[in-house]
């Protein structure tokens, strides 16, 4: 009986910790897009040697593709 209670407790703890790990604002596409741009744009421009406008287009295409994959 003790083993069953311990197992149930562990499962509950794992379930709660996994639910808590979700990113805030995960449902807002505009916020997700802005975080993605902030994270990727500078590095994309430096490594690929493309303009700001081209980087925005690449990010828009990539974000759209990633959204469809979800």
N, C-alpha and C positions, 0 to 999 in steps of 0.2 A: 504494500500500500504506500509506503514511504517513497519507493522508487517511482511509482505512478504520479505522486504529487510533485516530486522533484522534476520529472519529465514535463509535466503540464506547466509548471512554473517557468522552466527554461524556454519552452515554446512560446509562452506568453511574453516573456522578456524579449525574445528575438523578434517577435511580431511587432511589438511596440517600438523597439529601436529601429526597425526597418521603416516603419511608418513615419517616424520622426526625422528620418534622413532626407526626406523630400525637400527640394529646393523651394524657397518662398517665391511666390509669383509665377509658379510653373505654368499656370493656366493662361497667363496674359501674353499673347503673341508679340505685342509691341515691346513689352519689357524684355522678353527673351531676345528679340531682334537687337535691341539696344545693347544688352550685355554681350551678345555675340559680336557686334560691330566693335565695341570697346576692346574686346579681347583679341580680335583677329586683325583688325585693319592696319595698325601700325606695322606689325610684323609682315603682313602681306605686301605692303608698299616697299619696305626695306629689302626683303628677299627677292621679290619679283621685279622690282624697279618699274612699277606701273604708277599711273597717276591716281589722284584721289577719286576721280569720277569712275575710272576703270575698276578700282578697288571696291567702290560701292556696288557696281554692277555685279562683280564676282561674288560679293557677300550676299547680295539679294538672291542670286541664282542658287548659291550653295545653301542658304537658309531655306529657300523654298523646297529644294530637293530633300533636305534633312527633315522638314516638316512632313512631307509626304511619306517618308520612310517610317515615321512614328505611327 
